[in-house]
């Protein structure tokens, strides 16, 4: 059986993708002398949050995911990031390929909340591989890619921010229930407001007097 090894040599933002996409550079090594015609590769990416330390400000931003810091020993578990597939072209010995991973900026999604909460440094990721390899000097032999193949990656947070800024410069996103969106759309139409930004600003301006005059407890409720 052919032995396969995987190494992640780097990660960068795909500047030409239609949506936010990360490119993980993979080095794949096979048993020397074995012809690999192709690999139908599957990769599961997950965040390993226990593999780095956190500043107090970062810990505050991670409270929604893992709770209070004193509970992290039991509550801080790996976070599923993505699951993608890739057809690796034929090679003998060793090859390098880019693994595209589509992303989003929905802060309701746990990985995005994790990346957003961090300041500087790197995010610890683990890539878990499986799939099917087609090998053999003449004809095809079908072999599995063992489930225990994996590779670590320390993704610079600047890469994730560059990717988001490329597609959503200076913006954030909120996901709202359909009924709330319909009500906002009706308000925007009644007020003849030109954009969603103007709609939210009008609502904030209308709420400002009530917030200024409210007691601290009442402000929390608002």
C-alpha positions as CSV (number, residue, x, y, z in Angstrom):
1,X,0.0,0.0,0.0
2,X,1.2,3.5,-0.9
3,X,2.2,5.7,2.1
4,X,1.0,9.3,2.0
5,X,2.2,12.2,4.1
6,X,0.7,15.7,4.1
7,X,2.3,19.1,5.1
8,X,0.7,22.5,5.0
9,X,3.4,24.9,3.9
10,X,1.4,28.1,4.0
11,X,-2.0,29.8,3.6
12,X,-3.0,32.9,1.7
13,X,-6.1,34.8,0.6
14,X,-7.3,34.1,-2.9
15,X,-7.4,37.6,-4.5
16,X,-9.2,36.4,-7.6
17,X,-12.0,34.4,-6.0
18,X,-15.6,35.6,-6.3
19,X,-16.2,35.2,-2.6
20,X,-13.9,35.0,0.5
21,X,-11.6,32.1,-0.1
22,X,-8.4,30.8,1.6
23,X,-5.8,28.8,-0.2
24,X,-3.9,26.3,1.8
25,X,-0.7,25.1,0.2
26,X,-0.3,21.4,0.6
27,X,2.8,19.3,0.0
28,X,1.9,15.7,-0.6
29,X,4.5,12.9,-0.5
30,X,4.0,9.4,-1.6
31,X,6.1,6.2,-1.4
32,X,9.2,6.8,-3.7
33,X,8.8,5.3,-7.1
34,X,5.1,4.8,-7.0
35,X,3.1,6.5,-9.7
36,X,0.0,8.3,-8.4
37,X,-2.4,8.9,-11.2
38,X,-4.8,11.1,-9.1
39,X,-6.2,11.5,-5.6
40,X,-9.8,12.2,-4.8
41,X,-8.9,14.0,-1.6
42,X,-11.2,15.0,1.3
43,X,-10.1,17.5,4.0
44,X,-11.7,18.5,7.2
45,X,-10.3,21.6,8.8
46,X,-10.8,22.4,12.4
47,X,-9.6,25.0,14.9
48,X,-7.6,23.7,17.8
49,X,-8.1,26.6,20.3
50,X,-6.1,25.1,23.2
51,X,-2.9,25.4,21.1
52,X,-2.4,29.1,21.7
53,X,-2.7,31.6,24.6
54,X,-5.2,34.5,24.8
55,X,-5.0,38.1,26.0
56,X,-7.7,39.3,28.4
57,X,-9.4,41.2,25.6
58,X,-9.5,38.1,23.4
59,X,-10.9,36.0,26.3
60,X,-13.7,38.5,26.6
61,X,-14.5,38.1,22.9
62,X,-14.5,34.3,23.2
63,X,-16.9,34.2,26.1
64,X,-19.9,33.4,23.7
65,X,-18.0,30.4,22.4
66,X,-16.3,28.9,25.4
67,X,-17.8,30.6,28.5
68,X,-15.8,32.2,31.3
69,X,-12.1,31.7,31.2
70,X,-12.1,29.6,34.4
71,X,-14.2,27.0,32.6
72,X,-12.0,26.7,29.5
73,X,-10.4,23.5,30.8
74,X,-13.6,21.7,30.1
75,X,-15.4,24.0,27.6
76,X,-12.7,24.8,25.1
77,X,-13.2,22.1,22.4
78,X,-12.1,22.0,18.8
79,X,-14.2,24.0,16.4
80,X,-15.2,22.7,13.0
81,X,-14.0,25.2,10.3
82,X,-14.7,23.6,6.9
83,X,-14.9,20.4,4.9
84,X,-13.7,20.5,1.3
85,X,-12.8,18.2,-1.5
86,X,-10.0,18.4,-4.1
87,X,-8.8,16.3,-7.1
88,X,-5.0,16.1,-6.9
89,X,-3.4,15.6,-10.4
90,X,-1.0,12.8,-11.0
91,X,2.6,12.8,-9.7
92,X,5.4,10.6,-8.6
93,X,7.2,11.1,-5.3
94,X,6.0,14.5,-4.3
95,X,3.7,17.4,-5.4
96,X,2.3,20.7,-4.2
97,X,-1.3,21.9,-4.7
98,X,-3.5,24.6,-3.4
99,X,-6.6,23.6,-1.4
100,X,-9.3,26.3,-1.8
101,X,-11.5,26.8,1.3
102,X,-14.5,29.0,0.8
103,X,-15.3,31.2,3.9
104,X,-17.9,33.7,5.0
105,X,-18.2,36.7,7.3
106,X,-21.3,35.6,9.1
107,X,-20.5,36.2,12.8
108,X,-23.2,33.7,13.8
109,X,-20.8,31.0,12.5
110,X,-18.5,29.8,15.2
111,X,-15.1,29.9,13.3
112,X,-15.7,33.5,12.2
113,X,-16.5,34.6,15.8
114,X,-13.3,32.9,16.9
115,X,-11.1,34.7,14.3
116,X,-12.9,38.0,14.9
117,X,-12.2,37.8,18.6
118,X,-8.5,37.4,18.2
119,X,-6.0,40.2,18.1
120,X,-2.6,39.5,16.7
121,X,-0.7,36.3,16.0
122,X,-1.9,33.0,14.5
123,X,-4.9,30.7,14.6
124,X,-4.0,27.1,15.3
125,X,-5.6,24.8,12.7
126,X,-5.6,21.1,12.0
127,X,-6.2,19.5,8.6
128,X,-7.5,16.0,8.6
129,X,-7.3,14.0,5.4
130,X,-9.0,11.0,3.8
131,X,-10.0,10.0,0.3
132,X,-9.1,7.6,-2.6
133,X,-5.9,7.3,-4.5
134,X,-5.5,5.8,-8.0
135,X,-2.0,4.4,-8.3
136,X,0.0,1.8,-10.3
137,X,2.6,1.7,-13.1
138,X,0.2,0.1,-15.6
139,X,-3.6,0.5,-15.2
140,X,-5.1,1.6,-12.0
141,X,-5.1,0.4,-8.4
142,X,-7.5,1.9,-6.0
143,X,-6.2,2.7,-2.5
144,X,-7.6,4.6,0.4
145,X,-5.9,7.6,1.9
146,X,-5.7,6.6,5.6
147,X,-7.9,8.4,8.0
148,X,-5.0,9.2,10.3
149,X,-3.3,11.5,7.8
150,X,-3.2,15.1,9.2
151,X,-1.2,18.4,9.1
152,X,-1.0,21.3,11.4
153,X,-1.2,24.9,10.2
154,X,-0.7,28.2,12.1
155,X,-2.7,30.6,10.0
156,X,-1.7,34.3,10.4
157,X,-4.7,36.3,11.5
158,X,-3.6,39.0,9.0
159,X,-4.4,36.5,6.2
160,X,-8.0,36.1,7.4
161,X,-8.4,39.9,7.8
162,X,-7.0,40.5,4.3
163,X,-9.5,38.1,2.8
164,X,-12.4,39.7,4.6
165,X,-11.3,43.2,3.8
166,X,-10.9,42.3,0.2
167,X,-14.6,41.3,-0.2
168,X,-16.3,43.4,2.6
169,X,-14.1,46.5,3.1
170,X,-14.9,48.2,6.3
171,X,-18.2,46.3,6.7
172,X,-19.8,43.8,9.1
173,X,-22.9,41.6,8.7
174,X,-26.0,40.8,10.8
175,X,-28.2,37.9,10.2
176,X,-31.9,38.7,11.1
177,X,-35.1,36.7,11.0
178,X,-37.3,37.2,7.9
179,X,-40.0,39.0,9.9
180,X,-37.5,41.5,11.2
181,X,-36.1,42.1,7.7
182,X,-39.6,42.7,6.3
183,X,-40.2,45.3,9.1
184,X,-36.9,47.0,8.3
185,X,-37.7,47.0,4.6
186,X,-41.1,48.5,5.2
187,X,-39.5,51.2,7.5
188,X,-36.9,52.0,4.9
189,X,-39.6,52.4,2.2
190,X,-41.8,54.6,4.3
191,X,-38.9,56.9,5.1
192,X,-37.6,56.8,1.5
193,X,-34.1,56.0,2.9
194,X,-31.4,55.4,0.3
195,X,-29.5,52.5,1.9
196,X,-29.5,50.0,4.8
197,X,-26.8,52.1,6.5
198,X,-29.1,55.1,6.4
199,X,-32.0,52.9,7.8
200,X,-30.0,51.7,10.8
201,X,-28.7,55.3,11.5
202,X,-32.3,56.6,11.4
203,X,-33.4,54.0,13.9
204,X,-30.4,54.7,16.2
205,X,-31.1,58.5,16.0
206,X,-34.7,57.8,16.9
207,X,-33.6,55.7,19.9
208,X,-30.9,58.0,21.1
209,X,-33.1,60.3,23.3
210,X,-34.6,57.3,25.1
211,X,-31.2,55.8,25.7
212,X,-29.8,59.1,27.1
213,X,-32.7,59.4,29.5
214,X,-32.8,55.8,30.6
215,X,-31.5,54.4,33.8
216,X,-28.6,51.9,33.5
217,X,-30.9,48.9,34.0
218,X,-33.3,50.2,31.4
219,X,-30.5,50.7,28.9
220,X,-29.5,47.1,29.3
221,X,-33.0,46.0,28.5
222,X,-33.0,48.1,25.3
